[in-house]
Amino acid sequence: MRQRFMILLSILLALNLNLFPRNSETDAVKKLEFEVSGGIALINEHDSFYHRISGTNTLIAQYAQYYLLTADVSGDEVKKLKMLMPLNLSLNYNIKKSWYIKIGFEYSSGKTFTEQQNSAKWNGTTETYYYNYDYRVSSLLPYVGMEARFSSLGIYANVGFNITDFSFTQALRYEENGSLLLDEDEIYDTRGKAAALIVGGKYMLKLGQKVKLLLKLEYLYLKINSFKGEKKTSTGLVEGTIYTYDANPYGIDWFPYWDLHESEPDSPSIRNVNVMGLDLSCLRLMVGFSF
């Protein structure tokens, strides 16, 4: 019996040594590793961000009401930007057993497009306004952070400085009885800056000796207070800040709107003026690799 036990023990030890080698190369913690991941970030819909579209529709409807015309709106429902696609790159340096310093950057972007048509009818004349609205948001975030690891789990926090570009194009084609009278683009190129914080956790699954599959769940805290830049039209260029406000140019009713101005707008037909910001705080699901 003892002899059989020793034989079985020898076999188990041999299997253990072959399947789970215990040499210095496999047990040593890698001092430097490269990590890449990407995924989706589900952001808030930010209704005020799209008041430019609803405000334009209301403006034409009030214009028709003021001049006793009939008006109609058709086309797409407002398509809102609901998620961004982040790509994250980082270098992780082991400083003490389970602790790592992280240095990296990430880039995320998203876009949406809405097409609408407005019309107003006079006696014998039909005015038609064709609008295309193109929203684009891109974000760059260099950061530093710390990570603690517990076997196959990692918990980390990154702090960085975010630069978010907001680009908006409003293309208008105006016709009367089918004849094109105006074809004009308003192009906005603006930027907002703010500190950002990422807190997350990841599960690491080995794929061979050097590569790990990463499954990550993160929360990004990022609030941008203002967007500054320029607006280009056929009549020139304006540099300033984007403001939100309530407008009432025909004295009928107030409606929300936004535009870029050199300074805070002041007019009897405008009230509740505020600088437009954007809250990009959100949960993010990421998949990646480290090696």
Secondary structure, DSSP 8 states (H G I E B T S, - for coil): -HHHHHHHHHHHHHHHHHHS---HHHHS--SEEEEEEEEEEE----GGGGHHHHHHHHHHHHHHHHTT-EEEEEE-------EEEEEEEEEEEEEETTEEEEEEEEEEEEEEEEEEEEEEEETTEEEEEEEEEEEEEEEEEEEEEEEEEETTEEEEEEEEEEEEEEEEEEEEEEEETTEEEEEEEEEEEEEEEEEEEEEEEEEEEEETTTEEEEEEEEEEEEEE---EEEEEETTEEEEEEEEEEEE-TTSS--EEEEEEESS----TTEEEEEE--EE--EEEEEEEEE-
